[in-house]
């Protein structure tokens, strides 16, 4: 998440968005599922990781690719839901910004662009 509780904001040229979660007391065979939900709802990407051995405390992570992929063309607020053995554990959100931002200062706008193509 971004500063002051605001969602992380990324440009469509961002290579990847990662979700890192620390989980405790996983037994062998326990699963951690990441569900990436785009601004319009539904499921964009879902990944289940199964732990091979029990661990007292461990980091687990997943990501989606943004630049050059459909995610980079879906601006708006995304949600990542994390579940352990099917039970909700946590959720967070981030925002994929449009290809350009327009910031109005005085009479003339300042436009910041970031190309999303090669």
N, C-alpha and C positions, 0 to 999 in steps of 0.2 A: 504494500500500500504506500501511497505517497505521504508527504509530510502533513501533519495536523489532521490525520484521519481522512484526508482526501484520497480518492483512488489514484493509483499510478496512472500516468498519461503517457502514451507512446505514439510516435508517428508511424505511419504505415511502412516506412523504410526501416523500422526496427527489425532486426533479424529474428529474434525470438522473445517470448515472454515466458518466464519460469515461475513455477509455484513450488516453494520449498516448505516442507512441514516437518517438525520434529514430533515423533510419536514415541510413546513409552509402552513398555511391557507387551511387546509383540511376541506371540508364540510362533513356532514353526507352522507354516501353512496359513497364517493370517494374511488378509489381503488389504491393500490400500488402493482405493479407486479415486481417480481424478476425473471430474466431469466438467468440461469447458462449455459454457452456455453463451452463445452470441447475443447481440442486442435484440434480435427478433424472437428469441426463445428457441427451444429445441436443444438438441445436442450437436455441437460442432465436432468434438473429439472426446473420446472416453478411453481411459487406460487403467487397467487393473494390474497392480504389481503384487506378486505373492512372495512373502518372505520365506526363504529356504531354511533359515535357522532362527530360533528365538533370540531376541535382543532386548536388553533392558531399556535402552534408549537409542534411537537412531534417526537420522535425517532421511527423508525420502523426497523425491522431486519428480516433476514432469514438466513438459513445456509444449507450446505450440509455435510453429513457425509463422511469421507475420509477413515480412517483405517478400513479394513475389508469389504469395499464396492467397487463398480466398480470405483469410482473416484480415489481411491488409486492405481488403476492399469492403470490409464490413465495419465502418466506423460506429462508435457508440460505446455504451457501457457493457462490458463482458462480466460474467461471473464464473468463478472456479469453485466447485464444490468438492470437498474431500470427505470420503467415508472410509471407515475401518470395518471390515467384515459386514458391509452393507449399512452400518449405522452412521448417520451424519456426524462428522467430527468438526469441520470448520468450513467456512466459505469466505471468499474475499472477492473484490471486484477491481477492475482496471478499465481504462478507457482507451480505445484506439481512436486517435484523432483523424479528422479528414486530411486530405493531401495538403491543404493549406490552412493557415490560421489567419484571421484578419483581426488586428488589434487597432481600434480607433483611438488616435491621439490627436486632438485638435481637429483641424480641417481635413488633412490628408490621412488616409489609412496606411498603416504599415503592414505589409503582407510578407509573411515568412513562408517560404515554400520548401518542400523537401520532395524531390522526385522519387516516385516509387518504382520506376523502371530502370533498366540498365543504362 
